[in-house]
Amino acid sequence: MKKTLTALAILALLPAGAALADDDDCSVPRSQWQPREAAMQVAQKNGWTVRKFEIDDGCYEMEGRDAAGREIEVKLDPATLQVVEMDYEDDDDDRGGAPNPTPAGTAQPPQNGLFGNGAPPKVQVN
């Protein structure tokens, strides 16, 4: 009976170990990796500005900004240089709210009666 329970316990734990494995990890032998310079060329073609370059979980990992200026983190397969994962860092921004893509002073106020001719608002307390 103890052997049966032990065997069942081991069989029950096997799928859990497979589920914990990270699918984003790159598992390419180092002899098949393309040079770092090739990965940097991929970044340049995509308009990315790379601030940090490292190897993480067997992948090339870059942190920086995309062509639109958003903070990004990109994992590349070191053999194919295909994007394995791409995260936009400003999704977790502590400032809250969406970034303002319009420079100050370039947008017109809405025509809803709240914004007048530029004079300071008049306040009336009842």
Backbone as numpy.savetxt, mean C-alpha at the origin, in Angstrom:
# Nx Ny Nz CAx CAy CAz Cx Cy Cz
-6.99 -45.86 22.10 -7.81 -44.67 22.10 -6.94 -43.41 22.10
-5.85 -43.41 22.89 -4.96 -42.24 22.94 -4.32 -41.99 21.58
-3.95 -43.06 20.87 -3.32 -42.91 19.55 -4.31 -42.28 18.57
-5.56 -42.68 18.65 -6.57 -42.13 17.75 -6.78 -40.64 18.01
-6.87 -40.26 19.28 -7.05 -38.85 19.63 -5.84 -38.02 19.21
-4.65 -38.55 19.40 -3.43 -37.86 19.00 -3.40 -37.66 17.49
-3.74 -38.70 16.76 -3.75 -38.63 15.29 -4.78 -37.61 14.82
-5.96 -37.60 15.44 -6.99 -36.63 15.05 -6.56 -35.20 15.37
-5.88 -35.02 16.51 -5.41 -33.69 16.88 -4.38 -33.19 15.87
-3.47 -34.05 15.45 -2.45 -33.66 14.48 -3.10 -33.33 13.13
-4.05 -34.15 12.70 -4.73 -33.90 11.43 -5.54 -32.60 11.48
-6.09 -32.28 12.63 -6.86 -31.05 12.76 -5.98 -29.81 12.67
-4.73 -29.91 13.12 -3.83 -28.76 13.12 -3.15 -28.52 11.77
-3.06 -29.52 10.92 -2.37 -29.36 9.64 -2.98 -28.28 8.76
-4.31 -28.24 8.54 -4.84 -27.16 7.71 -4.63 -25.78 8.31
-4.59 -25.67 9.62 -4.38 -24.36 10.25 -3.00 -23.82 9.90
-2.00 -24.67 9.86 -0.65 -24.22 9.50 -0.60 -23.73 8.07
-1.31 -24.40 7.18 -1.33 -23.97 5.78 -2.08 -22.65 5.64
-3.12 -22.46 6.43 -3.88 -21.22 6.35 -3.09 -20.04 6.86
-2.17 -20.25 7.79 -1.37 -19.16 8.33 -0.25 -18.72 7.39
0.08 -19.53 6.40 1.14 -19.18 5.47 0.72 -17.95 4.68
1.64 -17.04 4.45 1.36 -15.80 3.74 1.49 -16.04 2.24
0.42 -15.74 1.48 0.44 -15.96 0.04 1.28 -14.92 -0.68
1.61 -13.81 -0.01 2.35 -12.74 -0.67 3.85 -13.00 -0.72
4.32 -13.99 0.01 5.75 -14.27 0.04 6.22 -14.77 -1.32
7.41 -14.38 -1.69 8.02 -14.82 -2.94 8.95 -15.98 -2.62
8.85 -17.02 -3.40 9.67 -18.21 -3.12 10.46 -18.60 -4.36
11.29 -17.68 -4.81 12.11 -17.89 -5.99 13.56 -18.05 -5.55
14.27 -19.06 -6.08 15.69 -19.19 -5.72 16.46 -17.93 -6.09
17.38 -17.57 -5.23 18.15 -16.32 -5.42 18.89 -16.30 -6.76
19.23 -17.45 -7.28 19.95 -17.50 -8.56 19.07 -17.02 -9.73
17.75 -16.97 -9.53 16.84 -16.54 -10.59 16.40 -15.08 -10.44
16.87 -14.40 -9.41 16.48 -13.02 -9.18 17.08 -12.10 -10.23
16.32 -11.10 -10.61 16.84 -10.04 -11.46 17.54 -9.03 -10.57
18.47 -8.26 -11.11 19.20 -7.30 -10.27 18.29 -6.19 -9.75
18.75 -5.57 -8.69 18.02 -4.47 -8.06 17.78 -3.33 -9.05
18.74 -3.09 -9.91 18.61 -2.01 -10.89 17.41 -2.24 -11.81
17.12 -3.51 -12.14 15.96 -3.81 -12.97 14.66 -3.48 -12.23
14.63 -3.75 -10.93 13.45 -3.41 -10.13 13.28 -1.89 -10.07
14.38 -1.17 -9.97 14.32 0.29 -9.93 13.82 0.84 -11.27
14.14 0.16 -12.37 13.64 0.58 -13.69 12.13 0.39 -13.77
11.60 -0.68 -13.14 10.15 -0.88 -13.10 9.51 0.29 -12.35
10.13 0.69 -11.25 9.61 1.82 -10.48 9.61 3.09 -11.33
10.69 3.32 -12.04 10.80 4.52 -12.87 9.75 4.51 -13.98
9.53 3.35 -14.63 8.52 3.26 -15.69 7.12 3.55 -15.17
6.86 3.19 -13.91 5.55 3.42 -13.32 5.42 4.80 -12.69
6.48 5.58 -12.70 6.43 6.93 -12.14 6.54 6.95 -10.62
7.10 5.89 -10.03 7.24 5.81 -8.58 8.54 6.48 -8.15
8.50 7.21 -7.07 9.69 7.74 -6.43 9.99 6.85 -5.24
11.13 6.17 -5.26 11.46 5.18 -4.23 12.27 5.84 -3.13
11.75 5.74 -1.91 12.42 6.28 -0.73 13.18 5.18 0.01
12.63 3.95 -0.02 13.23 2.83 0.71 13.11 1.58 -0.14
14.20 0.81 -0.22 14.23 -0.43 -1.00 14.83 -1.51 -0.11
14.11 -2.64 0.03 14.61 -3.73 0.86 14.06 -5.05 0.35
14.52 -6.13 0.95 14.02 -7.47 0.66 13.21 -7.91 1.87
11.94 -8.30 1.61 11.05 -8.72 2.68 10.29 -9.96 2.22
10.32 -11.00 3.01 9.64 -12.27 2.69 10.04 -12.80 1.32
11.28 -12.58 0.92 11.77 -13.07 -0.36 11.37 -12.22 -1.54
10.73 -11.08 -1.30 10.29 -10.16 -2.36 11.11 -8.88 -2.29
11.20 -8.20 -3.44 11.69 -6.84 -3.41 10.56 -5.98 -2.86
10.87 -5.10 -1.93 9.86 -4.21 -1.36 10.34 -2.78 -1.48
9.46 -1.92 -2.01 9.78 -0.51 -2.18 8.74 0.33 -1.46
9.19 1.39 -0.83 8.30 2.37 -0.23 8.63 3.71 -0.86
7.61 4.48 -1.13 7.81 5.79 -1.73 6.50 6.42 -2.12
6.48 7.06 -3.30 5.27 7.73 -3.79 5.01 7.33 -5.24
3.72 7.27 -5.58 3.37 6.97 -6.97 3.37 8.27 -7.77
2.98 8.19 -9.04 3.01 9.36 -9.92 2.06 10.46 -9.45
1.00 10.08 -8.70 0.04 11.06 -8.19 0.46 11.64 -6.85
1.58 11.17 -6.30 2.08 11.70 -5.03 1.59 10.95 -3.81
0.82 9.88 -4.00 0.34 9.09 -2.85 1.44 8.18 -2.35
1.49 8.00 -1.02 2.48 7.09 -0.44 2.09 5.66 -0.76
3.08 4.87 -1.21 2.82 3.49 -1.59 3.86 2.55 -0.98
3.47 1.29 -0.89 4.39 0.20 -0.55 4.11 -0.89 -1.57
5.15 -1.29 -2.29 5.01 -2.24 -3.39 5.94 -3.42 -3.16
5.40 -4.65 -3.33 6.22 -5.86 -3.31 6.29 -6.39 -4.73
7.52 -6.67 -5.19 7.73 -7.22 -6.52 8.33 -8.62 -6.41
7.90 -9.52 -7.30 8.53 -10.83 -7.41 9.93 -10.59 -7.98
10.97 -11.06 -7.31 12.33 -10.73 -7.76 12.73 -11.40 -9.07
12.02 -12.44 -9.50 12.36 -13.10 -10.75 11.63 -12.47 -11.93
10.33 -12.23 -11.77 9.53 -11.70 -12.88 9.34 -10.19 -12.82
9.60 -9.59 -11.66 9.39 -8.16 -11.40 7.92 -7.77 -11.56
7.03 -8.73 -11.36 5.60 -8.47 -11.35 5.19 -8.00 -9.96
4.19 -7.13 -9.89 3.70 -6.64 -8.60 2.96 -7.77 -7.90
3.42 -8.10 -6.68 2.79 -9.12 -5.86 1.74 -8.48 -4.96
2.08 -7.30 -4.44 1.17 -6.58 -3.55 1.48 -5.09 -3.65
0.41 -4.27 -3.58 0.60 -2.82 -3.60 -0.38 -2.21 -2.62
0.14 -1.45 -1.67 -0.68 -0.79 -0.66 -0.49 0.71 -0.77
-1.58 1.43 -0.62 -1.51 2.88 -0.54 -1.48 3.24 0.93
-0.40 3.84 1.37 -0.18 4.13 2.78 -1.10 5.20 3.32
-1.59 6.12 2.49 -2.44 7.19 3.00 -3.81 6.70 3.40
-4.14 5.42 3.14 -5.39 4.85 3.61 -5.43 4.80 5.13
-4.27 4.72 5.78 -4.17 4.64 7.23 -3.71 5.96 7.83
-3.86 7.03 7.10 -3.36 8.33 7.53 -4.04 8.77 8.83
-3.25 9.25 9.78 -3.77 9.68 11.06 -4.50 11.02 10.99
-4.29 11.77 9.95 -4.92 13.08 9.85 -6.43 12.96 9.65
-6.87 11.88 9.09 -8.29 11.67 8.85 -8.75 12.47 7.64
-9.76 11.98 6.99 -10.30 12.68 5.83 -9.49 12.40 4.58
-10.02 12.83 3.46 -9.36 12.61 2.18 -8.35 13.72 1.94
-7.28 13.41 1.21 -6.31 14.46 0.89 -6.95 15.47 -0.06
-6.52 16.71 0.03 -7.07 17.77 -0.81 -6.23 17.87 -2.08
-6.78 17.43 -3.23 -5.99 17.46 -4.46 -5.93 18.84 -5.11
-6.71 19.80 -4.64 -6.74 21.12 -5.24 -5.89 22.08 -4.42
-4.90 22.72 -5.03 -4.09 23.69 -4.29 -4.94 24.85 -3.79
-4.55 25.41 -2.67 -5.30 26.51 -2.06 -5.38 27.69 -3.01
-6.55 28.30 -3.05 -6.75 29.50 -3.86 -7.08 29.23 -5.32
-7.15 27.98 -5.75 -7.41 27.70 -7.16 -8.84 27.24 -7.41
-9.59 26.85 -6.38 -10.96 26.38 -6.56 -11.94 27.50 -6.27
-13.02 27.51 -7.00 -14.07 28.50 -6.78 -15.03 27.96 -5.73
-15.55 28.84 -4.87 -16.50 28.37 -3.87 -17.82 27.99 -4.53
-18.58 27.11 -3.91 -19.87 26.72 -4.50 -20.83 27.90 -4.50
-21.71 27.93 -5.47 -22.68 29.01 -5.60 -23.96 28.62 -4.86
-23.88 28.61 -3.53 -25.02 28.19 -2.73 -25.49 29.26 -1.76
-25.02 30.48 -1.89 -25.45 31.57 -1.04 -24.68 31.66 0.26
-23.89 30.67 0.62 -23.11 30.71 1.86 -21.83 31.51 1.69
-21.32 31.53 0.49 -20.08 32.23 0.22 -20.41 33.44 -0.64
-20.14 34.60 -0.12 -20.53 35.82 -0.82 -19.41 36.41 -1.62
-19.27 37.73 -1.50 -18.34 38.51 -2.30 -16.96 38.62 -1.66
-16.65 37.81 -0.68 -15.36 37.87 -0.02 -15.36 38.67 1.26
-16.49 39.34 1.57 -16.59 40.11 2.81 -16.73 39.12 3.98
-16.27 39.52 5.18 -16.42 38.63 6.32 -17.89 38.38 6.61
-18.23 37.22 7.12 -19.63 36.93 7.40 -20.16 37.80 8.54
-21.43 38.10 8.49 -22.09 38.87 9.54 -22.85 37.89 10.42
-22.64 38.00 11.70 -23.28 37.10 12.65 -24.34 37.85 13.41
-25.50 37.25 13.52 -26.59 37.85 14.28 -26.99 36.85 15.36
-26.94 37.29 16.61 -27.33 36.45 17.73 -28.69 36.85 18.20
-29.58 35.90 18.32 -30.95 36.18 18.78 -31.07 35.96 20.25
